[in-house]
Amino acid sequence: MDDFSVPVSIPLDSDGFLRRECPTCEGEFKWFSHDEGDPDAEVAEQYFCPLCGVPAGCDSWWTPAQLAYMQGVAAPEIDRVIRESIGDAFRGIRGVTFRQNADFGLGTPTPDPLVEPDDMIIVEPPCHPNEPVKVPEAATARLYCLVCGAPFAA
């Protein structure tokens, strides 16, 4: 089976921020979603949680709701690829007849669309002002830069 991908859109708030969840402290915040090719976007191999300062890989920041949504949206395409792969595996074998079950599926329910509320306040770290984040208002006393982890206060 060849690799395949299923594009899934995750909504941004009205200011262009994407909700994230720290894999360490499990606190939620938002980071700014730069357009592709934006020269102001910092390229990083890891990011630092603005709430606790602990770094993690770039793909470690999805919220549980985002992961469930992505799985639900991708499930029909995964079902189709599995059905086709099974059919291809039995095709051409003498004495074997394979009929696909149209009811086969992973049973993943279709998710409701995600809605991103306009919550939290925007803060800019002094070291990387081009990488603002949104944090809960109560969490502004001690923050960390998303890119380098340097502490700052809002």
SEZA-399229 format. One record per residue: residue number from 1; residue in one letter; x, y, z of N, C-alpha, C in turn. Coordinates in Angstrom, 2 decimals. Example, Ala and Ser with C-alpha at 12.3 -4.5 7.8 and 13.67 -1.06 7.14 Angstrom:
<sites>
1|A|13.19|-5.69|7.80|12.30|-4.50|7.80|13.20|-3.30|7.80
2|S|12.85|-2.25|7.08|13.67|-1.06|7.14|12.90|0.03|7.87
</sites>
This chain:
<sites>
1|M|0.85|-1.17|0.00|0.00|0.00|0.00|0.90|1.24|0.00
2|D|0.56|2.17|-0.84|1.29|3.42|-0.91|0.87|4.32|0.24
3|D|1.77|5.23|0.61|1.41|6.23|1.61|0.33|7.14|1.03
4|F|-0.52|7.61|1.88|-1.52|8.57|1.44|-1.76|9.56|2.58
5|S|-2.33|10.69|2.24|-2.63|11.67|3.27|-4.05|12.17|3.05
6|V|-4.64|12.62|4.12|-5.98|13.16|4.09|-5.90|14.58|4.65
7|P|-6.14|15.59|3.82|-6.08|16.96|4.34|-7.25|17.24|5.27
8|V|-6.94|17.82|6.42|-7.96|18.18|7.41|-7.68|19.61|7.84
9|S|-8.70|20.44|7.82|-8.55|21.83|8.23|-8.98|21.98|9.69
10|I|-8.13|22.63|10.47|-8.44|22.95|11.85|-8.68|24.46|11.90
11|P|-9.80|24.90|12.48|-10.12|26.33|12.44|-9.20|27.18|13.31
12|L|-9.02|28.40|12.87|-8.29|29.43|13.61|-9.31|30.37|14.24
13|D|-8.89|31.12|15.24|-9.79|32.14|15.76|-9.74|33.35|14.82
14|S|-10.51|34.39|15.12|-10.61|35.53|14.19|-9.31|36.31|14.07
15|D|-8.37|36.13|15.00|-7.06|36.78|14.92|-6.01|35.93|14.22
16|G|-6.38|34.71|13.77|-5.45|33.83|13.07|-4.62|32.94|13.99
17|F|-5.11|32.66|15.18|-4.39|31.81|16.14|-5.00|30.41|16.19
18|L|-4.11|29.43|16.37|-4.47|28.01|16.44|-4.34|27.53|17.88
19|R|-5.37|26.88|18.39|-5.34|26.35|19.76|-4.35|25.20|19.84
20|R|-3.60|25.15|20.93|-2.59|24.12|21.17|-2.73|23.64|22.61
21|E|-2.21|22.44|22.89|-2.17|21.93|24.25|-0.78|21.40|24.55
22|C|-0.22|21.83|25.67|1.12|21.38|26.06|1.08|19.91|26.45
23|P|1.98|19.09|25.90|2.01|17.67|26.28|2.53|17.45|27.69
24|T|3.13|18.47|28.30|3.66|18.33|29.66|2.66|18.82|30.71
25|C|2.30|20.10|30.65|1.40|20.66|31.68|-0.07|20.56|31.30
26|E|-0.35|20.21|30.03|-1.70|20.09|29.49|-2.48|21.40|29.49
27|G|-1.75|22.51|29.63|-2.38|23.81|29.55|-2.65|24.18|28.10
28|E|-3.73|24.90|27.87|-4.07|25.34|26.51|-3.64|26.78|26.30
29|F|-3.18|27.04|25.11|-2.78|28.36|24.65|-2.98|28.36|23.15
30|K|-2.63|29.44|22.49|-2.73|29.50|21.03|-1.45|30.10|20.48
31|W|-1.05|29.60|19.31|0.06|30.26|18.63|-0.43|30.78|17.29
32|F|0.27|31.79|16.79|-0.13|32.44|15.55|0.16|31.51|14.38
33|S|-0.80|31.40|13.48|-0.66|30.54|12.30|-0.21|31.40|11.12
34|H|1.08|31.36|10.84|1.63|32.11|9.72|1.20|31.49|8.39
35|D|1.04|32.32|7.38|0.80|31.80|6.04|2.04|31.07|5.55
36|E|1.85|30.07|4.71|3.00|29.33|4.18|3.91|30.27|3.41
37|G|5.21|30.18|3.69|6.18|31.03|3.04|6.36|32.39|3.69
38|D|5.67|32.65|4.80|5.79|33.93|5.50|7.23|34.09|6.01
39|P|7.94|35.11|5.57|9.34|35.28|6.00|9.48|35.58|7.50
40|D|8.39|36.02|8.15|8.44|36.30|9.59|8.28|35.04|10.45
41|A|7.89|33.93|9.84|7.68|32.70|10.60|9.02|32.09|10.99
42|E|9.15|31.73|12.25|10.36|31.07|12.74|10.27|29.58|12.44
43|V|11.28|29.01|11.82|11.34|27.58|11.58|12.00|26.94|12.79
44|A|11.32|25.96|13.38|11.84|25.34|14.60|11.66|23.83|14.54
45|E|12.54|23.13|15.23|12.42|21.68|15.34|11.65|21.29|16.60
46|Q|11.50|22.25|17.50|10.70|22.06|18.70|10.16|23.42|19.13
47|Y|9.14|23.38|19.95|8.59|24.61|20.51|8.57|24.48|22.03
48|F|8.53|25.63|22.69|8.47|25.68|24.14|7.06|26.09|24.55
49|C|6.54|25.44|25.57|5.23|25.82|26.08|5.33|27.21|26.69
50|P|4.48|28.13|26.27|4.53|29.47|26.87|4.06|29.48|28.33
51|L|3.42|28.41|28.77|2.91|28.36|30.15|3.88|27.72|31.13
52|C|4.54|26.62|30.72|5.46|25.93|31.65|6.91|25.95|31.19
53|G|7.18|26.32|29.93|8.54|26.43|29.43|9.18|25.13|28.97
54|V|8.46|24.01|29.00|9.03|22.72|28.62|8.92|22.56|27.09
55|P|10.02|22.14|26.43|9.98|21.97|24.98|9.38|20.61|24.58
56|A|8.86|20.57|23.35|8.37|19.32|22.75|8.44|19.46|21.24
57|G|8.42|18.33|20.54|8.48|18.31|19.09|7.30|19.03|18.44
58|C|7.48|19.39|17.20|6.49|20.21|16.49|5.11|19.56|16.38
59|D|5.04|18.23|16.36|3.76|17.54|16.22|3.18|17.09|17.55
60|S|3.63|17.68|18.64|3.21|17.23|19.97|2.14|18.11|20.61
61|W|1.59|19.06|19.91|0.79|20.09|20.54|-0.71|20.04|20.24
62|W|-1.20|18.96|19.62|-2.63|18.87|19.29|-3.46|18.72|20.55
63|T|-4.64|19.31|20.57|-5.58|19.11|21.68|-6.30|17.78|21.45
64|P|-6.84|17.16|22.50|-7.63|15.93|22.30|-8.80|16.14|21.33
65|A|-9.46|17.29|21.40|-10.57|17.56|20.48|-10.10|17.62|19.03
66|Q|-8.93|18.22|18.79|-8.39|18.28|17.42|-8.04|16.89|16.91
67|L|-7.42|16.06|17.76|-7.06|14.70|17.35|-8.30|13.88|17.02
68|A|-9.33|13.97|17.86|-10.57|13.23|17.60|-11.22|13.71|16.31
69|Y|-11.19|15.01|16.08|-11.75|15.57|14.85|-10.99|15.06|13.62
70|M|-9.66|15.10|13.68|-8.86|14.64|12.54|-9.12|13.17|12.25
71|Q|-9.20|12.34|13.29|-9.48|10.91|13.09|-10.86|10.71|12.47
72|G|-11.85|11.46|12.96|-13.20|11.33|12.42|-13.32|11.76|10.97
73|V|-12.63|12.84|10.61|-12.67|13.33|9.23|-11.91|12.39|8.29
74|A|-10.81|11.81|8.78|-10.00|10.93|7.93|-10.55|9.51|7.82
75|A|-11.40|9.09|8.75|-11.86|7.69|8.79|-12.48|7.19|7.49
76|P|-13.36|7.93|6.82|-13.93|7.41|5.56|-12.87|7.13|4.50
77|E|-11.85|7.99|4.40|-10.78|7.76|3.42|-9.94|6.54|3.81
78|I|-9.68|6.38|5.10|-8.94|5.20|5.58|-9.73|3.94|5.27
79|D|-11.05|3.96|5.53|-11.91|2.81|5.20|-11.80|2.45|3.72
80|R|-11.86|3.46|2.85|-11.79|3.22|1.41|-10.47|2.58|1.02
81|V|-9.37|3.09|1.55|-8.05|2.55|1.22|-7.91|1.11|1.71
82|I|-8.42|0.82|2.89|-8.35|-0.55|3.41|-9.17|-1.49|2.53
83|R|-10.39|-1.10|2.17|-11.22|-1.96|1.31|-10.52|-2.23|-0.03
84|E|-9.96|-1.19|-0.63|-9.26|-1.36|-1.91|-8.03|-2.25|-1.75
85|S|-7.29|-2.10|-0.68|-6.08|-2.91|-0.46|-6.42|-4.38|-0.27
86|I|-7.48|-4.65|0.47|-7.90|-6.04|0.67|-8.33|-6.64|-0.66
87|G|-9.11|-5.88|-1.43|-9.53|-6.36|-2.74|-8.34|-6.62|-3.65
88|D|-7.35|-5.73|-3.63|-6.15|-5.91|-4.46|-5.37|-7.14|-4.03
89|A|-5.34|-7.43|-2.74|-4.58|-8.58|-2.23|-5.15|-9.90|-2.75
90|F|-6.46|-9.98|-2.92|-7.09|-11.22|-3.37|-7.29|-11.29|-4.88
91|R|-7.12|-10.19|-5.58|-7.32|-10.14|-7.02|-6.29|-11.03|-7.72
92|G|-6.77|-11.85|-8.63|-5.88|-12.69|-9.43|-5.51|-14.02|-8.80
93|I|-6.01|-14.32|-7.63|-5.73|-15.62|-7.00|-6.79|-16.60|-7.48
94|R|-6.35|-17.69|-8.11|-7.29|-18.68|-8.64|-8.05|-19.36|-7.51
95|G|-9.31|-19.53|-7.76|-10.14|-20.24|-6.80|-10.62|-19.39|-5.63
96|V|-10.22|-18.13|-5.61|-10.65|-17.26|-4.50|-11.49|-16.14|-5.09
97|T|-12.67|-15.99|-4.53|-13.55|-14.90|-4.92|-13.72|-14.00|-3.71
98|F|-13.47|-12.75|-3.92|-13.58|-11.78|-2.83|-14.65|-10.76|-3.17
99|R|-15.61|-10.61|-2.26|-16.65|-9.61|-2.42|-16.54|-8.64|-1.25
100|Q|-16.42|-7.37|-1.59|-16.30|-6.37|-0.54|-17.62|-6.19|0.18
101|N|-17.52|-6.02|1.48|-18.68|-5.74|2.31|-18.84|-4.22|2.37
102|A|-19.91|-3.74|1.78|-20.12|-2.30|1.73|-20.31|-1.70|3.12
103|D|-20.66|-2.52|4.10|-20.87|-2.03|5.46|-19.58|-1.99|6.27
104|F|-18.46|-2.47|5.68|-17.20|-2.48|6.42|-16.76|-1.06|6.72
105|G|-16.27|-0.86|7.91|-15.75|0.45|8.27|-15.19|0.42|9.68
106|L|-14.47|1.44|10.00|-13.86|1.54|11.32|-14.88|1.93|12.39
107|G|-16.04|2.36|11.97|-17.07|2.76|12.92|-16.81|4.08|13.60
108|T|-15.95|4.89|13.00|-15.65|6.20|13.58|-16.77|7.16|13.22
109|P|-17.40|7.76|14.23|-18.50|8.68|13.91|-18.00|9.94|13.22
110|T|-18.83|10.51|12.38|-18.48|11.77|11.72|-18.53|12.88|12.76
111|P|-17.45|13.60|12.91|-17.42|14.62|13.97|-18.17|15.88|13.59
112|D|-18.63|16.58|14.62|-19.18|17.91|14.41|-18.01|18.83|14.05
113|P|-18.26|19.87|13.27|-17.18|20.80|12.94|-16.61|21.44|14.20
114|L|-15.30|21.66|14.20|-14.67|22.37|15.30|-14.96|23.86|15.16
115|V|-15.15|24.52|16.27|-15.36|25.96|16.31|-14.30|26.52|17.25
116|E|-13.59|27.53|16.79|-12.54|28.12|17.62|-13.02|29.45|18.20
117|P|-13.23|29.50|19.51|-13.69|30.76|20.12|-12.58|31.80|20.17
118|D|-13.00|33.05|20.27|-12.06|34.16|20.40|-11.83|34.41|21.89
119|D|-10.99|33.58|22.47|-10.67|33.73|23.89|-9.18|33.98|24.04
120|M|-8.74|34.24|25.23|-7.34|34.47|25.60|-6.85|35.84|25.13
121|I|-5.68|36.22|25.63|-5.11|37.53|25.27|-3.79|37.32|24.52
122|I|-3.50|38.23|23.62|-2.28|38.16|22.81|-1.11|38.74|23.59
123|V|0.01|37.99|23.61|1.25|38.49|24.18|2.38|38.23|23.18
124|E|3.34|39.12|23.16|4.50|39.00|22.27|5.76|38.89|23.11
125|P|6.53|37.83|22.93|7.80|37.75|23.67|8.77|38.79|23.12
126|P|9.55|39.43|23.98|10.47|40.47|23.50|11.56|39.92|22.57
127|C|11.92|38.66|22.73|12.99|38.07|21.92|12.50|37.65|20.52
128|H|11.24|37.29|20.37|10.67|36.87|19.08|9.27|37.49|18.92
129|P|9.20|38.81|18.73|7.89|39.46|18.64|7.06|39.02|17.44
130|N|7.71|38.39|16.46|7.00|37.89|15.29|6.29|36.55|15.57
131|E|6.43|36.02|16.80|5.77|34.77|17.18|4.90|34.99|18.42
132|P|3.83|35.78|18.27|2.96|36.02|19.41|2.18|34.76|19.78
133|V|1.72|34.71|21.00|0.85|33.62|21.47|-0.34|34.25|22.17
134|K|-1.37|33.46|22.34|-2.50|33.84|23.17|-2.49|32.92|24.37
135|V|-2.66|33.51|25.54|-2.67|32.75|26.79|-3.86|33.17|27.62
136|P|-4.28|32.30|28.56|-5.34|32.74|29.48|-4.88|33.97|30.24
137|E|-5.79|34.88|30.50|-5.45|36.15|31.15|-4.79|35.94|32.50
138|A|-5.16|34.90|33.22|-4.59|34.64|34.55|-3.15|34.13|34.48
139|A|-2.65|33.82|33.29|-1.33|33.20|33.16|-0.26|34.14|32.63
140|T|-0.42|35.44|32.79|0.51|36.37|32.15|1.69|36.79|33.02
141|A|1.75|36.35|34.27|2.83|36.78|35.16|4.19|36.23|34.73
142|R|4.25|34.97|34.35|5.50|34.37|33.90|5.19|33.50|32.69
143|L|5.75|33.89|31.55|5.55|33.17|30.30|6.90|32.81|29.70
144|Y|6.87|31.98|28.67|8.10|31.54|28.00|7.92|31.70|26.50
145|C|8.98|32.10|25.83|8.95|32.26|24.38|8.71|30.92|23.72
146|L|7.81|30.90|22.78|7.48|29.69|22.03|8.68|29.15|21.26
147|V|9.54|30.04|20.77|10.65|29.65|19.90|11.92|29.29|20.69
148|C|12.30|30.12|21.67|13.58|29.89|22.36|13.44|29.52|23.84
149|G|12.23|29.66|24.39|12.00|29.30|25.78|12.40|30.35|26.80
150|A|12.83|31.53|26.34|13.24|32.59|27.27|12.04|33.07|28.08
151|P|12.20|33.21|29.41|11.08|33.68|30.23|10.83|35.18|30.03
152|F|9.56|35.57|30.17|9.18|36.99|30.11|7.84|37.16|30.82
153|A|7.49|38.37|31.10|6.18|38.70|31.70|5.43|39.59|30.72
154|A|4.14|39.40|30.69|3.32|40.20|29.75|2.98|41.55|30.35
</sites>
